[in-house]
């Protein structure tokens, strides 16, 4: 019986690392924050939205003059309800001279023509202008607000769905501890001293990252002088200079990032990432960070590993905090060993942040235990191709044929058919369940189910694309996709033997 073998694959054309830009999606509006402490503001009119706008202006510390010939009872009560600033109610119509010296003006009239005249007069004084319920006349618009002052969150739907904005506000309110106001107030008081203590940007950033971590860990207490001293000491004793961190980005779903991975992305000066890293994960990096695509994809144009190592080391030697961002877990078929060794030889500090592996992500999305105690005694990970792109010559076929094993094959697409045929020829039961998961954990995840005997045919017929992972073993009968296996026609021993004979 002659064994079917894959043809050697030509090496792909190398490409060079290239800098990319973290994507900033188009903004419907520019979110800005206007300081009004001690400044004069004017509101003219008394329509339904006017009282709340007056309270907002005063809460920001403004001295608000309200001009309303017939103020509502709600408006009359506003001066006695403000928590900051001040409000003076003038029971008369506004005049152009009333607007001079104001930083912010709001028109709250029912009459359109009067509102247009007010806006024109206010703009003539150089004030920022808002018109209640008339977005076409506004320089700025109000959104929903989460107040943990001095921490303030503004939310806008650009007037499309105000109720949705209010719902988002309620969710954020529930997530943000009220104690954050005390931490942000302490940061405001400490900032000048921290800046004087640490002249370098990296040290200052390190201090505030430690501060933020402490605030999130203990949000319900007020920060103390002892906290300040401890944070200062930790920052002064922290290692100086560049370093490299290998970070697992997970299989695709950004919510599977670990907290440590998020912290590493926040700290990075430069991020070197692969094609398989989901684009939305880069959104968690700080905006000032450089992002560089050092594409490592199977069977496609790829950057040379030596070039990636050299770039990584060079950046770290220049003092940069470098994150090498890899899909899945960097220690599982991610060439982490070569990059760690390159850093060590160059004397560069290197750390690893593990990630959710593609196998874990795919198994979780399918609801399958890879080590189900009724079906599997061992779990093994193997690679589907060698350095040439062909099926590795040194796979342990006896281990792959073991009926008590769940096998996960990384990068299997090019060699899927020959791998399964060889495994069956070496003793793997043709009826063994097999799954091929594309784009695991991502919105476009798709799964091809079958057996070791027919999965390659089913995958060809499906014509799917994207990163894929193969799983083989009896444990897969317990997946929520197992119902699809019940309809699979199992081969006869003669058919199974014929499939690997030439």
C-alpha positions, -999 to +999 in steps of 0.1 A: +000+000+000+015+033-011+012+063+013-002+095-001+022+124+006+018+162+002+040+180-023+067+203-009+056+239-007+077+268-021+087+293+006+066+324+004+081+358-006+094+376+025+081+411+033+095+438+056+080+450+089+059+481+082+045+507+105+008+510+107-015+535+124-039+526+151-073+532+134-094+561+147-129+556+133-148+587+120-163+608+148-198+622+144-188+649+169-156+659+187-160+653+224-145+683+242-148+695+278-153+733+285-140+747+318-166+773+331-154+777+367-159+814+376-170+824+341-202+841+331-229+822+312-263+833+298-295+815+291-324+833+274-359+819+274-377+793+295-388+763+274-390+728+289-353+720+287-340+753+301-340+746+339-317+716+335-293+734+312-291+762+339-283+736+366-256+721+344-239+754+337-239+763+374-227+728+384-196+735+362-189+766+384-204+793+360-222+824+371-254+821+351-277+850+342-311+838+331-333+862+310-370+850+308-400+873+306-423+846+318-402+820+337-418+787+347-422+777+383-394+752+378-371+779+366-380+801+395-368+774+419-334+768+402-314+796+419-320+778+453-311+744+440-277+749+424-247+730+440-220+752+426-217+785+408-246+809+410-278+817+392-295+851+388-330+852+373-339+884+353-377+884+346-375+902+313-366+895+277-330+894+267-312+922+249-280+920+228-260+939+254-268+912+280-246+888+261-213+907+263-187+891+286-203+856+285-183+825+278-213+803+270-248+812+258-279+791+255-311+800+236-342+783+251-370+800+232-400+785+215-399+810+187-375+800+159-369+835+146-360+848+181-337+819+186-319+826+153-314+862+164-301+852+198-276+828+183-263+854+159-259+880+187-242+855+210-217+844+183-210+881+178-196+883+213-174+853+208-193+830+231-199+793+226-236+788+217-262+761+222-299+762+212-322+739+231-339+714+207-324+731+176-292+712+167-288+731+134-281+763+155-257+747+179-219+752+182-219+724+208-245+699+220-251+684+254-250+646+259-257+622+288-232+627+317-217+603+342-205+625+371-177+613+393-162+648+392-134+656+386-139+624+366-166+632+340-178+610+312-198+625+283-220+604+260-234+615+227-256+598+201-255+629+180-292+634+187-302+601+170-313+581+200-312+601+233-328+573+252-300+549+241-275+574+253-292+575+287-292+537+288-254+537+281-250+563+309-269+541+333-246+511+325-215+532+330-229+547+362-232+511+375-197+502+365-178+533+379-175+533+417-184+566+432-151+565+451-133+573+419-141+610+425-117+609+455-089+592+436-091+617+407-092+646+431-061+632+447-044+629+413-051+665+407-035+675+440-005+652+434+002+660+398+025+689+403+047+671+428+049+640+406+060+661+376+087+677+397+099+644+410+101+625+377+114+644+347+111+615+322+078+608+305+082+570+310+086+574+348+057+597+351+035+574+331+047+545+352+036+563+384+001+571+370-003+535+358+005+522+393-019+549+407-047+537+384-042+500+393-044+509+430-076+530+424-093+501+406-082+477+433-095+498+462-120+523+447-141+527+478-115+543+501-099+576+499-062+577+489-037+587+515-003+603+518+010+568+525-003+557+491+016+586+475+049+577+492+045+541+483+038+548+447+067+572+445+090+546+459+078+519+436+083+541+406+118+551+416+128+515+421+113+502+389+137+489+362+148+516+337+153+512+300+137+492+273+122+458+275+102+433+255+069+416+265+055+388+244+017+390+248-010+365+238-038+383+221-061+353+222-079+337+192-098+368+182-125+378+206-111+410+223-130+402+255-108+372+260-077+394+266-063+390+301-060+420+325-022+416+323-024+418+285-044+450+287-019+465+310+009+455+287-008+472+257-014+503+278+023+504+287+037+498+252+056+524+232+057+501+202+035+471+193+048+445+168+018+424+157+009+396+134-018+395+107-039+371+127-043+395+156-079+409+155-078+446+146-101+456+175-075+444+200-052+472+189-078+497+200-068+489+236-033+503+231-027+539+240-031+562+211+006+574+212+019+539+207+035+530+174+020+499+158+040+478+133+028+449+112+053+421+112+030+397+094+035+360+101+008+341+082+008+305+071+017+300+034+016+338+026+041+366+024+057+368+058+084+389+075+116+369+082+119+358+118+155+372+119+142+406+108+115+406+135+141+396+162+164+424+151+137+450+151+124+440+185+159+441+200+168+474+183+137+491+196+142+478+232+179+489+231+167+525+222+147+525+255+113+515+242+088+493+259+080+467+231+050+444+230+053+415+206+016+408+201+007+373+189-025+355+182-036+329+207-009+321+232+027+330+223+041+298+238+021+275+216+034+274+180+042+311+182+080+310+178+083+325+212+114+305+219+134+322+191+123+357+202+130+351+239+164+338+230+172+368+208+163+391+237+184+372+262+214+371+239+211+409+235+207+415+273+171+428+269+147+420+297+119+398+283+086+387+298+057+366+286+020+373+291+001+341+282-031+343+262-062+321+256-050+296+230-069+290+198-077+255+211-092+268+243-112+294+224-126+270+199-134+243+225-152+269+246-172+282+217-183+246+209-190+237+245-167+207+244-143+194+271-111+184+254-104+161+283-138+146+289-132+119+314-154+094+296-135+098+263-100+112+268-070+105+289-046+128+272-046+161+252-019+168+226-011+198+204+007+192+171+016+214+142+001+207+107+032+218+088+070+221+091+093+249+080+088+240+044+050+241+047+047+204+043+034+177+067+061+171+093+081+139+088+085+132+125+049+132+138+042+104+163+015+086+143+010+061+171+000+089+194-023+104+169-041+070+164-046+065+202-084+063+208-080+078+243-065+111+230-079+144+219-056+159+193-055+195+184-037+204+151-026+240+145-022+254+110-038+223+094-054+237+062-027+230+037-020+194+049-055+185+062-062+157+038-029+140+038-027+143+076-060+126+081-053+099+055-020+091+071-035+090+106-062+065+094-036+044+077-016+044+109-045+031+130-068+060+138-104+048+136-120+063+105-152+071+124-133+092+150-151+126+153-132+155+138-140+193+137-124+221+117-131+255+133-125+287+112-120+321+129-125+307+164-144+330+188-149+357+162-183+368+149-176+350+116-167+317+133-177+286+113-173+249+119-171+219+096-180+187+113-172+152+102-149+122+109-113+114+103-126+096+071-145+124+054-137+158+071-113+168+043-140+164+017-165+183+038-139+211+043-133+213+005-170+215-001-175+242+025-149+265+009-143+284+041-113+307+047-095+322+077-073+308+105-084+273+113-078+247+140-084+209+137-097+188+166-099+150+165-110+126+192-139+108+209-144+137+233-159+157+204-190+135+206-199+155+237-198+189+220-230+208+213-221+203+176-222+165+181-257+163+166-241+170+132-220+139+136-250+116+140-258+122+103-223+114+091-222+082+071-195+060+086-171+042+062-168+005+059-133-010+066-129-015+029-137+021+021-114+033+048-085+012+035-092+023-001-090+060+009-053+058+016-043+034-012-030+044-045 
